[in-house]
Amino acid sequence: MPRQRIIDELVNAYGLAEHDIYLLSLVPVIETMWADGKLQSAEIGILNDYAINWMSHLASAADGELVVDAAQVNAFIERFTRERPEPALLAGLSELAFEWMKASPQLVSNCGKDRELYDYCLDIAAAAVSTYPYDRRARIIEAEKAVLHRTLQALGLGGTAAR
């Protein structure tokens, strides 16, 4: 999908600002956070770490230029963490994020940021368990596994996900 079409969809279909295109990579992490229906403090910490890392990467890729400022990043995160967004909204924004990442290989896949994004999603899924005790294979719940499998495939990091 061409970049301008992604921006148009971001603005017109989702009501976000044009500069939020640079924050779309946060959405798969946020979607993973919400997969179990609630946010936990460990997940927020990992999201903040990822956001700082991503902003640093953007500034480096732009030769030190400010691409988005801290207030914009915080507003974006607040919008999606204040209360649970509709799962369909997060899924749609994640798909848009993956389209943007495919259209921006110099910022994402060419420098390993796709793998890093997936690693942060894994960290989120493993960071907090919604129910104790849990079965041996239930630390990451099925809803999180579904988001992780879709993310892995969308990033082109794996073949068909095993079930």
C-alpha positions as CSV (number, residue, x, y, z in Angstrom):
1,M,0.0,0.0,0.0
2,P,1.5,3.4,-0.9
3,R,2.5,5.7,2.0
4,Q,-0.1,8.4,1.2
5,R,-2.9,5.8,1.2
6,I,-1.8,4.6,4.6
7,I,-1.8,8.2,5.9
8,D,-5.2,8.8,4.4
9,E,-6.6,5.7,6.1
10,L,-4.9,6.6,9.4
11,V,-6.5,10.1,9.3
12,N,-9.9,9.3,7.7
13,A,-10.8,5.9,9.0
14,Y,-9.1,6.0,12.4
15,G,-9.1,9.7,13.3
16,L,-5.4,9.9,14.0
17,A,-3.0,12.6,13.0
18,E,-0.6,12.3,10.0
19,H,2.4,12.2,12.3
20,D,1.0,9.1,14.0
21,I,2.2,7.1,11.0
22,Y,5.6,7.1,12.8
23,L,3.9,5.6,15.9
24,L,2.1,2.8,14.2
25,S,4.8,0.3,15.2
26,L,3.6,0.7,18.8
27,V,0.2,-0.7,18.0
28,P,1.1,-4.4,17.7
29,V,2.7,-4.1,21.2
30,I,-0.4,-2.4,22.5
31,E,-2.6,-5.0,20.9
32,T,-0.6,-7.7,22.6
33,M,-1.0,-5.9,25.9
34,W,-4.8,-5.8,25.6
35,A,-5.2,-9.4,24.3
36,D,-6.0,-10.7,27.8
37,G,-8.4,-7.8,28.4
38,K,-6.4,-5.9,31.0
39,L,-3.2,-3.9,31.3
40,Q,-0.6,-4.7,33.9
41,S,2.2,-2.5,35.1
42,A,5.0,-4.7,33.7
43,E,3.4,-4.4,30.3
44,I,3.2,-0.6,30.5
45,G,6.9,-0.6,31.4
46,I,7.8,-2.7,28.4
47,L,5.7,-0.5,26.1
48,N,7.5,2.6,27.4
49,D,10.9,1.0,26.8
50,Y,9.8,0.1,23.3
51,A,8.5,3.6,22.6
52,I,11.8,5.2,23.8
53,N,13.8,2.7,21.7
54,W,11.7,3.4,18.6
55,M,11.9,7.2,19.0
56,S,15.6,6.9,19.3
57,H,15.7,4.8,16.2
58,L,13.6,7.3,14.3
59,A,15.8,10.2,15.3
60,S,18.9,8.3,14.3
61,A,17.4,7.4,10.9
62,A,16.5,11.1,10.4
63,D,20.1,12.3,11.2
64,G,19.0,13.6,14.6
65,E,15.9,15.4,13.4
66,L,12.9,15.3,15.7
67,V,10.3,13.1,13.9
68,V,7.7,13.1,16.7
69,D,8.0,14.7,20.1
70,A,7.5,13.2,23.5
71,A,4.1,14.9,24.0
72,Q,2.9,13.2,20.7
73,V,4.2,9.8,21.8
74,N,2.7,10.2,25.3
75,A,-0.7,11.2,23.8
76,F,-0.7,8.3,21.4
77,I,0.1,5.8,24.2
78,E,-2.5,7.4,26.5
79,R,-5.2,7.2,23.9
80,F,-4.7,3.4,23.7
81,T,-4.0,2.6,27.4
82,R,-6.4,4.9,29.2
83,E,-9.2,2.3,28.6
84,R,-9.5,-0.8,26.5
85,P,-9.9,0.0,22.8
86,E,-12.2,-2.3,20.7
87,P,-10.1,-5.3,19.7
88,A,-11.2,-4.7,16.0
89,L,-9.8,-1.2,16.2
90,L,-6.4,-2.5,17.4
91,A,-6.4,-5.3,14.8
92,G,-7.1,-2.8,12.0
93,L,-4.5,-0.4,13.2
94,S,-2.0,-3.3,13.5
95,E,-2.7,-4.3,9.9
96,L,-2.1,-0.7,8.9
97,A,1.1,-0.7,10.9
98,F,2.3,-3.8,9.0
99,E,1.5,-2.2,5.7
100,W,3.5,0.9,6.7
101,M,6.4,-1.3,7.8
102,K,6.4,-3.1,4.5
103,A,6.4,0.3,2.7
104,S,9.3,1.5,4.9
105,P,12.0,-1.3,4.8
106,Q,14.8,1.2,5.4
107,L,13.3,2.0,8.8
108,V,12.1,-1.5,9.8
109,S,13.2,-4.7,8.2
110,N,16.6,-3.6,6.7
111,C,17.8,-2.8,10.2
112,G,16.2,-5.6,12.3
113,K,13.4,-3.5,13.8
114,D,10.8,-6.0,12.7
115,R,12.4,-8.7,14.8
116,E,12.8,-6.3,17.7
117,L,9.1,-5.4,17.5
118,Y,8.2,-9.1,17.7
119,D,10.6,-9.6,20.6
120,Y,8.8,-6.8,22.5
121,C,5.5,-8.4,21.8
122,L,6.8,-11.7,23.2
123,D,8.1,-9.9,26.2
124,I,4.7,-8.3,26.8
125,A,2.9,-11.7,26.5
126,A,5.3,-13.3,28.9
127,A,5.5,-10.4,31.4
128,A,2.1,-10.8,33.0
129,V,-0.1,-13.7,33.6
130,S,-3.8,-13.0,34.1
131,T,-4.7,-16.1,36.1
132,Y,-2.7,-18.1,38.7
133,P,-2.1,-20.9,38.8
134,Y,-1.7,-21.6,35.1
135,D,-1.1,-24.8,33.2
136,R,2.4,-25.5,31.9
137,R,1.5,-24.1,28.4
138,A,-0.9,-21.5,29.5
139,R,1.4,-18.7,30.7
140,I,0.7,-17.0,27.4
141,I,-3.1,-17.2,26.8
142,E,-4.7,-18.2,23.5
143,A,-5.7,-14.7,22.7
144,E,-2.1,-13.5,23.1
145,K,-0.8,-16.4,21.0
146,A,-3.2,-15.5,18.2
147,V,-1.9,-11.9,18.2
148,L,1.6,-13.2,18.3
149,H,1.1,-15.6,15.4
150,R,-0.6,-12.9,13.3
151,T,2.3,-10.5,14.1
152,L,4.9,-13.0,13.2
153,Q,3.3,-13.7,9.9
154,A,2.6,-10.1,9.1
155,L,6.3,-9.2,9.7
156,G,7.4,-12.0,7.5
157,L,9.5,-13.5,10.2
158,G,8.1,-17.0,10.1
159,G,6.2,-19.5,7.9
160,T,2.8,-20.8,8.8
161,A,2.2,-20.6,12.5
162,A,1.9,-23.9,14.2
163,R,-1.2,-24.7,16.2
